[in-house]
Amino acid sequence: MIAVPKSPHAAGFWGLHKGVFGLMKSNRWKVLWGSFTYWLGRRSLQSRLIAAYIFIILGPSTLVSFYSYEAINAMYIRDAKEKNQSLLDVEEMHIQTQIESMVRAAQVAYDDPDVREYLSNTVEPDTGELVEFSNNSFKALTRIQYYNPNVEHLRLFSSSNITEIWPIFFRESRVEDEPWYLKAEEMKGTEYWSFSESDPDVIDRYNGHTYVSTPKVSLLREMSIPANHHVGMVQVDMLLQNFSPRTYSETPESESQMLIADRESQLFTRDSHSFIAANPEMSAAVQERLQHYKATGEWKAEYKENGKSFLLLHKPIERIHADLLNIVSMDSVLMEISHTRNLLIGANIGFVTLITVIAYVLNAFILKNLRLLTEEMKKVRKGKAYSGLVIHGGGEVGELAHHFSKLMNTINTLVARAVHKQALTKEAELRTLHNQIDAHFLYNTLENIKMLAEIENQRAISDALTSLGGMMRYNFKWSGEYVKLHDEIRHIENYIEVMNIRFDEPIRLVLDIPGDYMEQEMLKMSLQPIVENAVKHAWTGEESGMREIRIQVEEWEPHKIRMTVSDNGGGLEPEMLKELNQKLMWAGLLDKTPQAHGTESNTYGIGLRNVQERIRLFYGKEYGLQVFSEQGKFTRVEIILPKVMLTGRVYSDDKADDR
């Protein structure tokens, strides 16, 4: 086929064609959706409610069923894994037991000094020595197989031309061509484990004999006397059907099959009723996964072939450099999962059908009363007086009729309240104007008194009047709830200066506030009640030393600050402190907070509760204040506020404001 290049005009045409086609397709979906909504809108309310019930119930029901099915599926697979993994663990324990028996048999022969001397002889022993050796050491070796019936052979091979004593002592020339011989010799006395498919007779008396398949495992240890001088080899054999019984057990109805893989990934298992024989690619897949596990340490258990699912469970046997595997057929598990899925689908269909029937019957009763309620609403909308509506029965429609009646009554009440509120508003405006006139009069009066004090050279009185005037202007000028921290601090300084006129020992105000936090937003008059409590209750007048109130501001959490007001006064009694914090905890959360039992705690805490309620009203329940105190040492009030910085000044300087 020859490709014809497209011209720019052709490319532009095809792009335009695709764009038009996409627009037409989008418009078609819009038309279809519009037609559907128009058709649905013309259906009766009862039909739409039933459709909504089905849609609302079918979605969650399907979702729950899907997740339930996934959970059951995972549970079945997990149970199958755990069950067959436990079989694998039991078989692995049996194999470890057989390994120990073979190792002990080899060790007994390896450590026998007479055996080592016999294998290392370079001179043919005389008849007496042979008879003595046969009666002692040889009989001891034959008893090893007697006490270990699963041991098939115990053989010792000598590198010299010793006299062979069958069926234990042989010359190495009989086995030096075996594939395992050189590998075992290279191990230099350490264990070498070899697996083979048959157990040939080491005695060359049956040349040409066809051996029956009898897979076995062999333990071989090279013997050197002295070191690095090879004199022989110890061999202990055990048939695999004894070494790992489950690997060769005949179970036609079994859903699992065990097998052993040696260090070359050669597989040993039964031939009859074998998953390996029934699935030609499984053997290569198992060997590939064994190589991957040796390289990475990762094992993949799931396997599929011929439309069937299997689990390949794996257990390494490090000592013999082999792997024990269990192939599990998932046919029965998948059949149970399929049965569970069908039950879930059937239950969903039955549940949706039942809900549809119930919804149809209930809607027939509900909509009858709903029509009556609709007619009454139409009358009210047209301006007719509401005469009351009585709907028998409960349910949502009955509740709606009840609330409709309450709504009409509430509307009438709200109309009356609106008229009354409008009258109160007018009255408040008049009072505000009057208060402004009174405040202006007070400011001028204070200024006149201040000037008289300065003429008389009464600087203390003049400064006190200046501070008092600043306090009054701050109180009367309530243009909003929020102020900057430096405005509130200035008000506190004025308050302390006025209060110090009363005391022989003045109160010292210490500020530990970074400059940036002076722009922090806070509620107006929220610090003054706290400082006032300290001035009134912290000191009795009998103390010695400096009286001090400290205000500290620091960052507390992300987007929060902590403001601390502390004094060095006498502190609170533990009972009073507990009661006060309890009332602060409930302040602003309930309509009625726990009532105090004592007049003193009421007087002390009412200002703090008001501050707490305002903070929670304007900022939220996570903010507020808490009191800490230690009797005879201090009282500390901690306020948590959101970190909000105001960019412009809300209130200007008091003195400049007056001018």
C-alpha positions in Angstrom: 0.0 0.0 0.0 1.3 3.5 -0.9 0.7 6.2 1.6 -0.6 9.4 0.0 0.5 12.6 1.9 -2.2 14.9 3.0 -2.2 18.5 1.9 -2.6 21.3 4.5 -6.0 21.9 3.1 -7.0 18.3 3.5 -5.7 18.3 7.1 -7.7 21.4 7.9 -10.8 19.8 6.4 -10.5 16.7 8.4 -9.9 18.7 11.6 -13.0 20.8 10.9 -15.0 17.6 10.2 -14.0 16.1 13.5 -14.8 19.3 15.4 -18.3 19.5 13.8 -18.9 15.8 14.5 -17.9 16.2 18.1 -20.3 19.2 18.5 -23.1 17.3 16.8 -22.5 14.4 19.2 -22.5 16.7 22.2 -25.7 18.4 21.1 -27.4 15.0 20.5 -26.7 14.0 24.1 -28.1 17.3 25.3 -31.3 16.7 23.3 -31.6 13.2 24.6 -31.1 14.4 28.2 -33.6 17.2 27.7 -36.2 14.8 26.3 -35.7 12.4 29.2 -36.1 15.1 31.8 -39.2 16.5 30.0 -40.7 13.0 29.9 -39.9 12.3 33.6 -41.3 15.7 34.6 -44.7 14.8 33.1 -44.9 11.6 35.1 -46.9 11.5 38.2 -45.3 12.2 41.6 -46.0 8.7 42.7 -44.1 7.3 39.7 -41.2 9.6 40.2 -41.0 8.7 43.9 -40.9 5.0 43.1 -38.2 5.5 40.5 -36.2 7.6 43.1 -36.6 4.9 45.7 -35.3 2.2 43.3 -32.4 4.5 42.2 -31.5 5.4 45.8 -31.7 1.9 47.1 -30.2 0.1 44.1 -27.0 2.2 44.1 -26.0 1.6 47.8 -27.3 -2.0 47.7 -25.2 -2.7 44.6 -22.2 -1.0 46.1 -22.5 -2.9 49.4 -23.0 -6.2 47.6 -19.9 -5.5 45.5 -17.7 -4.8 48.5 -19.3 -7.8 50.4 -18.5 -10.0 47.4 -14.9 -8.7 47.3 -14.6 -9.3 51.0 -16.0 -12.8 50.8 -13.8 -13.5 47.8 -10.7 -12.4 49.7 -11.8 -14.3 52.8 -12.2 -17.6 50.8 -8.8 -17.1 49.2 -7.2 -16.2 52.5 -8.7 -19.3 54.2 -7.5 -21.5 51.3 -4.0 -20.0 51.7 -3.9 -20.4 55.4 -5.2 -24.0 55.3 -2.8 -25.2 52.7 0.1 -23.2 54.2 -0.5 -25.0 57.5 -0.2 -28.3 55.6 3.0 -27.0 54.1 4.3 -26.1 57.5 3.5 -29.6 58.9 5.3 -31.2 56.0 8.3 -29.0 56.4 8.5 -30.0 60.1 8.4 -33.7 59.0 11.2 -33.0 56.5 13.3 -31.3 59.2 12.9 -34.4 61.4 14.1 -36.7 58.5 17.0 -34.3 57.8 18.1 -34.6 61.5 18.0 -38.4 61.4 20.1 -38.5 58.2 22.6 -36.0 59.6 22.9 -38.0 62.8 23.5 -41.2 60.8 26.2 -39.6 58.7 27.8 -38.0 61.8 28.0 -41.4 63.6 29.8 -42.9 60.7 31.9 -39.8 60.1 33.1 -39.6 63.7 33.9 -43.3 64.2 37.7 -43.5 64.5 37.8 -47.2 63.4 35.8 -46.3 60.3 38.1 -43.3 59.5 41.2 -45.6 60.0 39.7 -48.2 57.7 38.9 -45.8 54.9 42.4 -44.2 55.1 44.3 -47.5 55.0 46.7 -47.8 52.1 47.7 -51.3 53.1 45.3 -54.2 52.9 44.5 -55.3 56.5 45.0 -59.0 57.4 42.1 -61.4 58.0 42.1 -60.9 61.8 41.8 -57.2 61.5 39.0 -57.6 59.0 37.1 -60.0 61.3 37.5 -57.7 64.3 36.4 -54.6 62.3 33.4 -56.5 61.0 32.3 -57.7 64.4 32.6 -54.2 66.0 32.4 -51.1 63.8 30.6 -52.8 60.9 27.8 -54.1 63.2 27.6 -50.6 64.8 26.9 -49.1 61.4 24.3 -51.7 60.5 22.4 -50.8 63.7 22.1 -47.2 62.4 19.6 -48.4 59.7 17.9 -50.5 62.3 17.2 -47.6 64.6 16.4 -45.3 61.6 14.2 -47.4 59.4 13.5 -44.5 57.0 17.3 -44.5 56.1 17.5 -46.5 52.9 21.3 -46.7 52.6 24.3 -45.9 54.6 27.4 -46.2 52.4 31.1 -45.3 52.9 33.4 -45.0 49.9 37.2 -45.2 50.2 39.7 -43.7 47.7 42.0 -46.6 48.3 41.6 -50.2 47.2 40.3 -51.5 50.5 38.4 -54.7 50.9 34.7 -53.9 50.2 32.3 -55.0 52.9 28.8 -54.9 51.4 26.4 -53.2 51.7 28.3 -50.4 53.5 31.9 -50.1 52.5 32.8 -49.6 48.8 35.5 -48.2 46.6 35.0 -44.8 45.2 35.7 -46.1 41.7 32.1 -47.4 41.7 30.6 -43.8 42.0 33.3 -41.5 40.8 31.3 -41.0 37.5 28.1 -40.0 39.3 27.1 -36.3 38.8 27.1 -35.6 42.5 30.5 -37.0 43.2 32.7 -34.0 42.2 30.2 -31.5 43.8 30.3 -33.4 47.1 34.1 -33.6 47.0 34.3 -29.8 46.5 32.4 -29.2 49.7 35.4 -30.3 51.8 33.6 -32.1 54.6 30.4 -29.9 54.7 27.0 -31.3 53.9 26.0 -31.7 50.2 22.4 -32.7 49.5 21.5 -34.4 46.2 18.2 -35.4 44.7 17.8 -38.1 42.0 14.9 -39.8 40.2 16.2 -43.3 40.8 18.2 -45.4 43.3 20.5 -47.6 41.2 22.4 -50.5 42.7 25.9 -49.5 43.4 27.1 -53.0 43.0 27.7 -53.7 39.3 25.9 -57.0 39.4 22.9 -55.9 37.5 24.3 -54.3 34.4 21.6 -53.5 31.8 18.8 -53.7 34.5 16.0 -51.2 34.1 15.5 -49.6 37.4 12.1 -48.7 38.8 11.7 -44.9 39.5 12.4 -44.6 43.2 13.3 -40.9 43.8 15.6 -40.4 46.7 17.5 -37.7 48.6 21.2 -38.2 49.5 23.4 -36.6 52.2 27.1 -36.7 51.2 30.1 -35.6 53.2 33.7 -35.7 52.0 36.3 -37.2 54.5 39.9 -35.9 54.6 42.6 -37.4 56.9 44.6 -35.4 57.6 43.0 -32.1 56.4 42.9 -31.6 52.7 43.9 -35.2 52.1 40.9 -36.9 50.6 40.3 -40.5 51.9 36.6 -41.2 51.3 33.0 -40.1 51.4 29.9 -40.8 53.5 26.6 -41.3 51.8 23.1 -41.5 53.5 20.1 -42.2 51.3 16.4 -41.8 52.0 13.5 -42.4 49.6 11.5 -39.2 48.9 8.3 -41.1 49.7 9.7 -41.4 53.3 11.5 -38.1 53.3 8.3 -36.1 52.3 5.3 -38.4 52.4 2.7 -35.8 51.1 4.8 -35.2 48.0 4.2 -38.8 46.8 0.9 -39.7 48.5 -1.8 -41.0 46.2 -5.0 -38.9 46.7 -7.3 -38.8 43.7 -9.8 -36.4 45.2 -7.1 -34.1 46.6 -7.2 -30.4 45.7 -3.6 -29.9 46.3 -0.3 -31.4 45.3 3.1 -31.0 47.0 6.4 -31.1 45.3 10.1 -30.6 46.1 12.5 -28.6 44.0 16.3 -29.1 44.4 19.0 -26.4 44.1 18.8 -26.8 40.2 15.0 -26.2 40.4 14.4 -29.9 39.3 10.9 -30.9 40.5 10.1 -34.1 42.3 6.5 -35.2 42.9 4.0 -37.9 42.2 3.1 -38.9 38.6 -0.6 -39.9 39.0 -3.3 -37.3 39.5 -0.7 -34.6 39.0 -1.4 -31.0 38.3 2.0 -30.8 36.6 1.1 -33.5 34.1 -2.4 -32.0 33.4 -1.0 -28.5 32.8 2.1 -28.6 30.5 3.2 -25.0 31.2 3.0 -25.3 35.0 6.4 -26.9 35.4 8.2 -24.2 33.6 6.2 -21.5 35.4 7.2 -23.0 38.8 10.9 -23.2 37.8 10.8 -19.6 36.6 9.3 -18.4 39.9 11.9 -20.3 41.9 14.7 -18.6 39.9 12.9 -15.2 40.5 12.6 -15.9 44.2 16.3 -16.8 44.5 17.2 -13.6 42.8 14.8 -11.2 44.5 13.2 -12.9 47.5 9.7 -12.3 46.1 7.2 -15.0 45.4 3.9 -14.7 43.4 1.3 -17.2 44.6 -1.5 -16.8 41.9 -1.3 -18.8 38.7 -3.7 -19.5 35.9 -3.6 -22.1 33.1 -6.2 -23.6 30.8 -8.9 -21.4 32.4 -8.2 -22.8 35.9 -6.8 -20.9 38.9 -4.2 -22.3 41.2 -2.3 -21.1 44.3 1.5 -21.9 44.3 2.5 -21.8 48.0 6.2 -21.9 48.7 8.4 -22.8 51.7 12.2 -22.7 51.4 14.3 -25.4 53.2 17.6 -23.6 53.5 19.6 -26.4 55.0 19.3 -28.8 52.0 19.1 -25.9 49.4 15.7 -27.1 48.4 12.1 -25.7 48.2 8.9 -27.3 49.3 5.8 -26.2 47.2 2.1 -26.8 47.5 0.0 -26.5 44.3 -3.6 -25.8 45.3 -6.5 -26.0 42.9 -9.0 -23.1 43.4 -11.9 -24.8 41.6 -14.0 -25.6 44.7 -13.2 -22.1 46.2 -14.3 -20.3 43.0 -17.4 -22.5 43.0 -18.3 -21.3 46.5 -17.5 -17.7 45.6 -19.8 -18.0 42.5 -22.6 -19.4 44.6 -22.2 -16.5 47.1 -22.3 -14.0 44.2 -25.5 -15.5 42.9 -27.1 -15.3 46.4 -26.1 -11.6 46.6 -27.6 -10.8 43.2 -30.8 -12.7 44.1 -31.0 -10.9 47.4 -30.6 -7.5 45.7 -33.4 -8.3 43.2 -35.7 -9.5 45.9 -34.9 -6.5 48.1 -35.5 -3.9 45.4 -38.8 -5.7 44.4 -40.0 -5.7 47.9 -39.1 -2.0 48.4 -40.9 -1.1 45.2 -44.2 -2.7 46.2 -44.0 -1.2 49.7 -43.2 2.3 48.2 -46.2 2.0 45.8 -48.7 1.2 48.6 -47.4 3.9 51.0 -47.3 6.6 48.3 -51.0 5.9 47.5 -51.8 6.9 51.1 -49.3 9.7 51.4 -50.2 11.6 48.3 -53.9 11.7 49.1 -53.1 13.9 52.2 -50.5 15.8 50.2 -53.2 17.0 47.7 -55.2 18.4 50.6 -52.2 20.3 51.9 -51.5 21.7 48.5 -55.0 23.1 48.1 -54.8 24.8 51.5 -51.4 26.4 50.5 -53.0 27.7 47.3 -55.7 29.4 49.3 -53.2 31.1 51.6 -51.1 32.2 48.6 -54.2 33.9 47.1 -54.6 36.0 50.3 -57.3 34.1 52.0 -57.3 33.8 55.8 -55.8 30.6 57.1 -58.6 28.6 58.8 -56.5 25.7 59.9 -55.9 22.3 58.4 -56.6 18.9 59.9 -54.9 15.8 58.4 -55.5 12.5 60.1 -52.6 10.1 60.4 -48.9 10.7 60.9 -45.9 10.4 58.6 -44.1 13.1 56.7 -47.3 14.7 55.3 -48.9 14.9 58.7 -45.7 16.5 60.0 -45.6 18.9 57.1 -49.2 19.9 57.7 -48.3 20.5 61.4 -45.3 22.6 60.6 -47.3 24.5 58.0 -49.8 25.5 60.7 -46.9 26.4 63.0 -45.3 28.4 60.1 -48.5 30.5 59.6 -48.7 31.2 63.4 -44.9 32.1 63.4 -45.4 34.4 60.4 -48.2 36.3 62.3 -46.0 36.5 65.4 -43.0 37.7 63.4 -45.0 40.4 61.8 -46.0 41.7 65.2 -42.4 41.5 66.5 -41.1 43.3 63.5 -43.5 46.2 64.2 -42.4 46.2 67.8 -38.7 46.0 66.9 -39.0 48.9 64.5 -40.4 51.0 67.3 -37.6 49.9 69.7 -35.0 50.8 67.0 -36.3 54.3 66.7 -36.2 54.6 70.5 -32.6 53.3 70.6 -31.6 55.8 68.0 -33.0 58.6 70.1 -31.2 57.3 73.2 -27.9 57.0 71.3 -28.2 60.6 70.2 -28.9 61.6 73.8 -25.9 59.6 75.0 -23.6 61.2 72.5 -24.7 64.7 73.8 -24.1 63.5 77.4 -20.7 62.1 76.4 -19.6 65.3 74.7 -20.7 67.2 77.8 -18.6 64.9 80.0 -15.5 65.2 77.8 -15.7 69.0 77.9 -16.2 68.9 81.7 -13.2 66.6 82.2 -11.0 68.9 80.0 -12.0 72.0 82.1 -11.2 70.1 85.4 -7.9 69.0 83.8 -6.9 72.6 82.9 -7.7 73.7 86.5 -5.5 71.0 87.8 -2.6 72.0 85.6 -3.1 75.7 86.6 -2.9 74.6 90.3 0.2 72.4 89.3 -1.6 69.2 90.3 0.1 66.9 87.7 -1.1 63.7 89.3 -4.7 64.8 89.0 -4.2 66.0 85.5 -2.7 62.7 84.4 -5.4 60.8 86.1 -8.1 62.9 84.3 -6.3 62.3 80.9 -6.4 58.5 81.5 -10.0 58.7 82.6 -10.9 60.7 79.5 -9.2 58.1 77.3 -11.1 55.3 79.0 -14.5 57.1 78.5 -13.8 57.9 74.8 -12.8 54.2 74.3 -16.0 53.0 76.0 -18.4 55.4 74.3 -16.9 55.1 70.8 -18.3 51.6 69.9 -18.2 51.6 66.1 -17.6 47.8 65.9 -16.8 44.7 67.8 -13.2 44.3 66.6 -10.2 46.4 67.5 -6.5 46.1 67.3 -4.5 44.8 70.3 -2.6 48.1 70.7 -6.0 50.0 71.2 -7.0 47.5 73.9 -3.6 47.8 75.5 -3.8 51.6 75.6 -7.2 51.3 77.3 -5.6 49.0 79.9 -2.8 51.4 80.5 -5.3 54.2 81.1 -7.2 51.9 83.5 -4.1 51.1 85.6 -3.1 54.7 85.8 -6.6 55.6 87.1 -6.6 52.7 89.6 -3.1 53.5 90.9 -4.6 56.7 92.5 -6.3 54.5 95.0 -3.3 52.5 96.1 -0.3 53.4 98.3 1.6 50.7 96.5 1.0 51.2 92.7 0.4 48.3 90.3 3.1 47.8 87.7 1.9 46.8 84.2 4.5 44.7 82.3 4.0 44.1 78.5 5.7 41.2 76.8 4.2 41.6 73.3 6.2 41.4 70.0 5.6 44.5 67.8 3.9 42.5 65.0 1.2 41.2 67.4 0.1 44.8 68.2 -1.9 44.6 65.0 -3.7 41.4 66.2 -7.5 41.5 65.9 -9.5 41.0 69.1 -12.9 41.9 70.6 -13.2 45.3 72.2 -13.3 45.4 76.0 -12.2 41.7 76.3 -9.0 42.4 78.3 -10.5 45.0 80.7 -12.7 42.6 82.7 -9.7 40.3 83.2 -7.4 43.1 84.4 -10.2 44.5 86.6 -10.6 41.1 88.3 -6.9 41.1 89.1 -7.0 44.6 90.5 -10.0 43.9 92.7 -9.2 40.4 94.0 -5.4 39.7 93.6 -4.2 41.7 96.5 -5.7 42.3 100.0 -3.4 45.3 100.8 -1.3 43.4 103.4 1.3 42.1 100.9 4.8 43.4 100.6 6.7 43.9 97.4 5.8 45.1 93.9 2.3 44.5 92.6 2.6 43.4 89.0 0.2 42.5 86.2 1.9 41.0 83.1 0.4 40.7 79.6 2.2 38.3 77.3 1.3 37.3 73.6 2.9 34.4 71.7 2.1 32.1 68.8 0.4 29.0 70.1 -0.6 26.7 67.2 -0.8 27.2 63.5 -3.2 30.1 62.9 -3.7 30.7 66.7 -2.2 32.9 69.4 -2.1 32.6 73.2 -2.6 35.8 75.3 -1.7 35.5 79.0 -2.8 38.0 81.7 -1.1 37.1 85.0 -0.7 38.7 88.4 1.5 37.9 91.4 -1.3 38.2 93.9 -2.7 35.7 96.5 -4.3 33.3 93.9 -7.5 31.3 94.2 -8.6 28.5 96.4 -8.6 25.2 94.6 -12.4 24.8 95.0 -13.1 28.3 93.7 -10.7 27.7 90.7 -12.4 24.4 89.8 -15.9 26.0 90.0 -14.8 29.0 87.9 -13.2 26.9 85.1 -16.3 24.7 85.0 -18.5 27.7 84.4 -16.1 29.0 81.8 -16.1 25.6 80.1 -19.9 25.7 79.7 -20.2 29.4 79.0 -21.6 30.1 75.5 -22.3 26.3 74.9 -25.7 25.9 76.7 -28.6 28.2 77.3 -28.2 27.7 81.0 -24.8 27.1 82.6 -24.3 25.5 86.0 -25.3 27.9 88.7 -22.7 29.0 91.3 -23.1 28.1 95.0 -21.3 31.1 96.4 -21.7 34.9 96.0 -18.0 35.5 95.9 -17.3 33.2 92.9 -20.3 34.7 91.1 -18.9 38.2 91.6 -15.4 37.1 90.6 -16.3 35.2 87.5 -19.2 37.1 85.8 -16.8 39.3 83.8 -14.8 36.3 82.7 -17.9 34.4 81.6 -19.1 37.4 79.6 -15.7 37.5 77.8 -15.8 33.7 77.2 -19.3 34.0 75.7 -18.4 36.8 73.4 -15.2 35.0 72.2 -17.1 31.8 71.4 -20.0 33.8 69.8 -17.7 35.6 67.4 -14.8 33.1 66.8 -16.2 29.6 67.6 -16.2 27.0 70.4 -12.5 26.1 70.0 -11.4 29.5 71.2 -11.8 31.0 74.7 -10.1 31.4 78.0 -9.0 29.3 81.0 -7.8 30.2 84.5 -4.7 28.8 86.3 -3.8 29.7 89.8 -1.7 28.6 92.8 -2.8 30.0 96.1 -0.4 32.4 97.6 1.7 32.8 94.3 -0.2 33.8 91.2 -3.3 33.8 89.0 -3.0 33.4 85.2 -5.7 33.7 82.6 -4.9 32.2 79.2 -6.9 33.4 76.1 -6.7 31.5 72.8 -7.7 33.6 69.7 -7.4 33.1 66.0 -4.3 34.7 64.5 -5.8 37.6 62.4 -3.7 40.8 61.7 -5.5 44.0 60.8 -3.8 46.2 58.2 -5.2 49.6 59.1 -5.9 51.3 62.4 -9.4 51.0 63.7 -9.0 53.7 66.5 -6.6 56.6 66.4 -4.8 57.9 69.4 -7.1 59.1 72.2 -5.6 62.5 72.5 -5.5 63.2 68.8 -9.1 62.0 68.6 -10.1 64.6 71.2 -8.4 67.4 69.2 
